[in-house]
Amino acid sequence: MATRKSRTRSRASGSPGGGNETARAINDSAQKIWLAGLGAFERARAEGPRMFDTLVEQGKSLGGQARDAADQALRSLKEQASGAGGRFDKLEQVFEDRVSKSLKRLGVMTRSEVADLSQGVRDLSDQVREMMSQQRRSPAAPKASKAARKAGSKAKRTAKKAKRTVKRTAKKAAKRARHA
């Protein structure tokens, strides 16, 4: 029985002594891998600083290109934003025009119209005061003509009406401004 077992072994390995060759091939391969690793380590250690400097130089050139690309993108965004600003100005103008038309339809006076009316009221008030002071100074005040008295009272009424209109308009405008 012992003979049979040895024959089976020699047939499995393919040739007598074939096991040693395989082991030797594996050992040689492992030795070569080990030596290749040591060689790579030594080369990295020796060329490491030069390789590092080369990578830094490449990074510098790419950094300039990246900066240029970022600047270009920023310029593009600014151009787009300025175009949008013009659109907002146009939209604001359209809005102001529509509000102005609506206020006119409602009969609300504009700022300049209120200022003109206020100036007219001031002028009339000044005229009334002047007429009243003339009446007090002149001894013939009681004998003043009927037309002069009528004109004075009419100016007073007009001034009062104008004053009331200005107040009402100012109140309405203030109210609308608060609600707008």
Legacy VTK file of the C-alpha trace (Angstrom):
# vtk DataFile Version 3.0
C-alpha trace
ASCII
DATASET POLYDATA
POINTS 180 float
0.000 0.000 0.000
2.829 2.332 0.610
3.902 2.029 -2.980
0.622 3.010 -4.318
0.533 6.246 -2.386
3.912 7.386 -3.663
2.880 6.685 -7.225
-0.205 8.809 -6.806
1.921 11.694 -5.556
4.317 11.574 -8.456
1.462 11.513 -10.931
-0.240 14.510 -9.273
2.845 16.726 -9.434
3.405 15.849 -13.081
7.090 14.953 -12.797
9.404 13.712 -10.092
10.903 16.869 -8.464
8.228 19.223 -9.971
7.197 20.425 -6.505
10.604 21.930 -5.898
10.488 23.889 -9.156
7.103 25.392 -8.362
8.241 26.374 -4.912
11.394 27.871 -6.325
9.364 29.851 -8.959
7.075 31.218 -6.250
10.080 32.080 -4.081
11.774 33.870 -7.014
8.576 35.748 -7.860
8.140 36.857 -4.238
11.788 37.938 -4.134
11.327 39.995 -7.334
8.163 41.652 -5.946
10.022 42.492 -2.731
12.942 43.973 -4.647
10.586 45.925 -6.951
8.877 47.419 -3.869
12.246 48.400 -2.380
13.280 49.926 -5.718
10.045 51.925 -5.918
10.517 53.130 -2.364
14.095 54.246 -3.056
13.092 55.992 -6.280
10.242 57.846 -4.553
12.621 58.904 -1.791
15.276 60.072 -4.273
12.944 61.738 -6.799
10.310 62.889 -4.287
11.507 66.501 -3.912
11.957 66.923 -7.686
8.549 65.389 -8.320
7.036 67.678 -5.680
8.553 70.749 -7.347
7.250 69.604 -10.723
3.752 69.199 -9.280
3.933 72.670 -7.703
4.845 74.221 -11.077
1.991 72.414 -12.789
-0.352 73.609 -10.025
0.762 77.214 -10.544
-0.016 77.123 -14.242
-3.374 75.480 -13.598
-4.072 77.986 -10.809
-3.701 80.884 -13.265
-6.038 79.187 -15.704
-8.559 78.525 -12.922
-8.365 82.178 -11.822
-8.974 83.328 -15.405
-11.986 81.038 -15.707
-13.396 82.318 -12.387
-12.894 85.939 -13.482
-14.674 85.245 -16.759
-17.596 83.639 -14.912
-17.795 86.633 -12.549
-17.830 89.081 -15.482
-20.588 87.093 -17.105
-22.684 87.192 -13.921
-22.173 90.940 -13.570
-23.302 91.516 -17.154
-26.422 89.453 -16.575
-27.146 91.287 -13.308
-26.800 94.707 -14.951
-29.296 93.654 -17.612
-31.725 92.644 -14.878
-31.269 96.029 -13.171
-32.402 97.793 -16.334
-35.488 95.608 -16.441
-36.309 96.511 -12.830
-35.992 100.230 -13.617
-38.360 99.831 -16.539
-40.813 97.877 -14.383
-40.646 100.558 -11.692
-41.392 103.291 -14.259
-44.387 101.367 -15.611
-45.678 100.897 -12.063
-45.289 104.613 -11.252
-47.112 105.593 -14.456
-50.030 103.301 -13.697
-50.333 104.545 -10.109
-50.243 108.137 -11.348
-53.021 107.472 -13.869
-55.146 105.756 -11.224
-54.741 108.663 -8.816
-55.733 111.117 -11.571
-58.872 109.099 -12.306
-59.778 109.201 -8.613
-59.322 112.970 -8.584
-56.386 113.006 -6.186
-54.260 116.087 -6.644
-50.581 115.770 -7.384
-47.899 117.284 -5.177
-47.357 120.178 -7.601
-51.094 120.882 -7.829
-51.353 120.989 -4.034
-48.326 123.309 -3.909
-49.913 125.623 -6.531
-53.204 125.661 -4.639
-51.414 126.385 -1.353
-49.580 129.286 -2.991
-52.910 130.629 -4.310
-54.405 130.436 -0.811
-51.386 132.295 0.616
-51.707 135.002 -2.022
-55.433 135.408 -1.330
-54.836 135.497 2.425
-52.221 138.210 1.942
-54.635 140.226 -0.190
-57.396 139.901 2.417
-55.065 141.020 5.216
-53.936 143.976 3.160
-57.522 144.998 2.414
-58.488 144.672 6.064
-55.526 146.737 7.206
-56.444 149.426 4.650
-59.992 149.507 5.975
-58.751 149.993 9.546
-56.351 152.795 8.550
-58.681 154.847 6.438
-61.170 157.092 8.259
-63.654 156.601 5.480
-63.775 152.890 6.101
-67.467 152.820 6.932
-68.179 154.675 3.720
-66.320 152.136 1.619
-68.108 151.224 -1.499
-70.395 148.318 -1.629
-68.286 146.738 -4.392
-65.126 146.868 -2.270
-66.886 145.220 0.669
-68.314 142.590 -1.631
-64.892 141.901 -3.144
-63.328 141.616 0.311
-65.917 139.187 1.619
-65.754 137.197 -1.601
-61.946 136.958 -1.292
-62.341 135.765 2.310
-64.824 133.079 1.309
-62.618 131.953 -1.581
-59.598 131.810 0.706
-61.519 129.753 3.277
-62.786 127.371 0.599
-59.330 126.956 -0.848
-57.901 126.341 2.597
-60.526 123.661 3.331
-59.919 122.020 -0.053
-56.182 121.908 0.560
-56.687 120.347 3.991
-59.120 117.733 2.676
-56.884 116.849 -0.227
-53.837 116.592 2.011
-55.733 114.312 4.416
-56.915 112.080 1.562
-53.436 111.873 0.094
-51.950 111.031 3.491
-54.581 108.350 4.042
-53.928 106.769 0.646
-50.200 106.920 1.198
-50.597 105.030 4.483
-52.753 102.337 2.835
-50.543 101.990 -0.238
LINES 1 181
180 0 1 2 3 4 5 6 7 8 9 10 11 12 13 14 15 16 17 18 19 20 21 22 23 24 25 26 27 28 29 30 31 32 33 34 35 36 37 38 39 40 41 42 43 44 45 46 47 48 49 50 51 52 53 54 55 56 57 58 59 60 61 62 63 64 65 66 67 68 69 70 71 72 73 74 75 76 77 78 79 80 81 82 83 84 85 86 87 88 89 90 91 92 93 94 95 96 97 98 99 100 101 102 103 104 105 106 107 108 109 110 111 112 113 114 115 116 117 118 119 120 121 122 123 124 125 126 127 128 129 130 131 132 133 134 135 136 137 138 139 140 141 142 143 144 145 146 147 148 149 150 151 152 153 154 155 156 157 158 159 160 161 162 163 164 165 166 167 168 169 170 171 172 173 174 175 176 177 178 179
